[in-house]
Every structure is written in C-alpha cells, then in structure tokens.
Amino acid sequence: MYMTSKTNHALQSSLANFDNADGELKVADRLITEIAGEAGTPFYLYDRASLHKRYHQLRQALPADLNICYAVKANPNNSIIRELDALYDGLDIASKGEMMRALDAGSTADRMSFAGPGKSADELKFAIENDIGAISVESAREIDHIRQICQDNNKQVNILVRVNPAFELSSSGMKMGGGPKQFGIDSELVPELIKSLVDDRYLRFHGIHIFAGSQNLSAESIADSFDNILRYAQTLRVDTGVPLPIINMGGGFGIPYIAKATPLDLQAVGLHLSRILQSYRTELPETSFKIELGRYIVGECGIYVSRVLYRKVSRGETFLVTDGGLHHHLAASGNLGQKMVHRPMPITVANKLDHPLEHVNLVGPLCTPLDTFGMRMELPTANEGDLIAVFNSGAYGYSASPLGFLSHNHPKEIIL
Ligand SMILES: Cc1ncc(COP(=O)(O)O)c(C=O)c1O
C-alpha cells in the first residue's frame, strides 16, 4: 500500500508503472536500496521494460502505417538511443552532436531527419556527407547553404520544408508554431518555395514538417492540430500540384507531471488519427505520414534518485537536504520553463513508500534558493540516508540540466 495522497494522480500513475516490495520501489526486479548501494547516489535510472511497454502502447493505439520516430533531444543517452532505434521507425536529430551520438549508438544516417532553426555550415556538411535521410529546412538562407554544400560535394539531399503554420497547438506547454516564430518557414511562403524546389539538381523535395508544440495532455487539441496540419497539406498539394512524399506531423504528446494532471488519452488520439489518415488517403495517395515523439516515448521510463543528507528544521518547517538538485535535474526544480513542467514532479521516498505522510521542503545541495524540488510538499516521512525518487525523469533530465553548475559530480545514468 502506497502512502500517497489519492489526489496526486501523476504520482499514482508513476508508481503504478513500477513494482514494490515491503514499501520499497523495485526496478527491473531489483530493490532501489540495492541499486543505490551499488551505484552511489545521485543517479538517473532508466527502465528498459517501461520503454518497451510504451512502444507497444503506441503501436497498438496508433495506425499501423503511421511512422513513429524518436526525438533524440529528449534523451541522448547511448543505451537509450540504441534501444529506441531498434524499436521505432527513425530518429529526429537536432544537431551534429545528436547525429554523432546516434551513429555511435549503432543507428544509420538514412534513418535520421535533422531539424532546428540554426544549423551551422559544419553541421549541414556533416549531415550531407554522411547521407542523412532528410533535412528539415527552416529558412531561405539555409536552403542556399545546403545547395552550395551539395554542389561542392556532388551530393543530393532529401529536403522537408518545415512550416510555421498559421495555427497554434492549443493546450501545449510550449508552442512552437503559429504567429512569428524562429522555427520553420511561414506557411504563406511555402507554396512558392515548394514549386521552386521541384527541379532542383541538389535538393530532392520530400515533403513537409510541422511541429506545433510540446507537452500536450489534451487528446482533443492534439487531434485538432493533426486536422489543421492535414487540411493545410491537402490545400498545399492542390495549390502546388507537387506530391508530398512525407508529412511529418510532429506530435507533442505530454506526460502528467503535476498532481492534478491526468495521462493523455492515447486511444482517443489513435482513433482520431486512424479516421483522418483514412479520409486523406485518397487525396494524398503518395504520402506517408509520420510523427516524432520524445517525452512521451522516454519520459516515464526514467527515475532520478538522490539521497537525503540532512533533515533539519528552520523556524518550524522541515527541510530534507539531498545530494541531488537542479544542477542534475533542472525540470524538477521548475526552472526549465514553468509552463512546461510545474513543480513538484511526481516524487516520493523510494525506500519508504508505506510511511506516514508529512509536509517537507525538499531541497538540493546548491547555494541558491532555486534549488528545490518542492516546498511544503507531501512525502512519506524520511530521514538521513533515505532515497528520494523523482519519477517521469527520462526526458529532458540529464542532458537538459546545468551539470557544471557548482562543480558537483555528474549523476550516473543506469539502464536496467
Ligand atoms: C522539431 C521537434 N521535434 C520533436 C520534438 C520532441 O518533442 P516532445 O519531447 O515534446 O515529444 C521537439 C521538441 O522540442 C522538436 O522541436
């Protein structure tokens, strides 16, 4: 029996993903105290079984002919990329560094698609020389650079035009389309651009890419965004007369971070997608459809584990000071965009799941008041040596944190 507030839906759903024995969290059949004893705290722990479970949920819910790609930025750990590259239909990369990591992890360039508003000449050259699957172009100048690199190297490259749509992704924690944006090319400019690419000697026009936003828990708003994307694509197809071999529809599927959040209704998204893809098949017969997910694929497989160093009381309030903090896990401190991940994330005392609850301030070791994972939050009663688990830490955790801040050791990353 877990001692967690029944109204903390996010924590309840995180705990349900893992086993426990005698009030202690188990991951991959191992007690958390054993794992922590061997590894030393703090560490990120990734659970392979959760990755596979999520893959099967996605494949079962979404149309069979929809390609699902993994966005490496969510977690570029070598073992994670290796695992996910084997499961999914391709990788979305956002830098030369991510491409090198993906190659290191055993993937091949033809499975990769490269997006980002500021790709340098060096990055583009590396991608083109290694025969990347496709590049999403985000400005007219970038197209000039790519053409020049192709010409210099006598190469051709597949191009997706990343579109900055006129619509926004409502309910998303971070909007990346609609209005003036650094991402993509404004939708009204796209038809002329596409027509100009048709007979290009170096750039093979391969379709469009729209990524409208991230961390969305509303199936309805995700469905709306897919509707808008396909309506736009269909009009584009008719207006230009140019086939769209690929439509990358983004995704932005979210996971529940805060107490009142409930998980995304994946079945509803899947049903809607099946319906609309079916209805567009006749109008876009040459198109294959794709989404690219990061957080939803990898977020819930990860737990960040730290140890309580001190329990202290200041003017009536209890503080648990741990050996992990915002330098390792910026999102858990609420500082990676307040609209994206609110504090507190789903957190518990991993070796005392069944202890009575109390209200405490959970803080890290850094000399800044920003270094807290939750103030007056409800946690099982903990003492020095106990283990704090921050769930939903598999995405935008380790690699999205200021690891050098205050020069503490970096946390280990363990995959079991
Ligand atoms: C172009 C692109 N694709 C995919 C993603 C992954 O988003 P998420 O982790 O929300 O699925 C992002 C995130 O910013 C992105 O910018």
Ligand as a Chemical Component Dictionary entry (heavy atoms), coordinates in Angstrom:
data_LIG
# 
_chem_comp.id                   LIG 
_chem_comp.type                 NON-POLYMER 
_chem_comp.pdbx_formal_charge   0 
_chem_comp.three_letter_code    LIG 
# 
loop_
_chem_comp_atom.comp_id 
_chem_comp_atom.atom_id 
_chem_comp_atom.alt_atom_id 
_chem_comp_atom.type_symbol 
_chem_comp_atom.charge 
_chem_comp_atom.model_Cartn_x 
_chem_comp_atom.model_Cartn_y 
_chem_comp_atom.model_Cartn_z 
_chem_comp_atom.pdbx_ordinal 
LIG C1 C1 C 0 11.221 19.537 -34.060 1  
LIG C2 C2 C 0 10.933 18.795 -32.808 2  
LIG N1 N1 N 0 10.564 17.506 -32.876 3  
LIG C3 C3 C 0 10.312 16.779 -31.773 4  
LIG C4 C4 C 0 10.418 17.327 -30.512 5  
LIG C5 C5 C 0 10.158 16.468 -29.321 6  
LIG O1 O1 O 0 9.086  16.948 -28.569 7  
LIG P1 P1 P 0 8.478  16.110 -27.371 8  
LIG O2 O2 O 0 9.605  15.719 -26.496 9  
LIG O3 O3 O 0 7.525  17.048 -26.723 10 
LIG O4 O4 O 0 7.798  14.920 -27.944 11 
LIG C6 C6 C 0 10.786 18.671 -30.390 12 
LIG C7 C7 C 0 10.884 19.283 -29.067 13 
LIG O5 O5 O 0 11.154 20.433 -28.867 14 
LIG C8 C8 C 0 11.061 19.428 -31.567 15 
LIG O6 O6 O 0 11.439 20.696 -31.508 16 
# 
loop_
_chem_comp_bond.comp_id 
_chem_comp_bond.atom_id_1 
_chem_comp_bond.atom_id_2 
_chem_comp_bond.value_order 
_chem_comp_bond.pdbx_ordinal 
LIG C1 C2 SING 1  
LIG C2 N1 SING 2  
LIG C2 C8 DOUB 3  
LIG N1 C3 DOUB 4  
LIG C3 C4 SING 5  
LIG C4 C5 SING 6  
LIG C4 C6 DOUB 7  
LIG C5 O1 SING 8  
LIG O1 P1 SING 9  
LIG P1 O2 DOUB 10 
LIG P1 O3 SING 11 
LIG P1 O4 SING 12 
LIG C6 C7 SING 13 
LIG C6 C8 SING 14 
LIG C7 O5 DOUB 15 
LIG C8 O6 SING 16 
# 
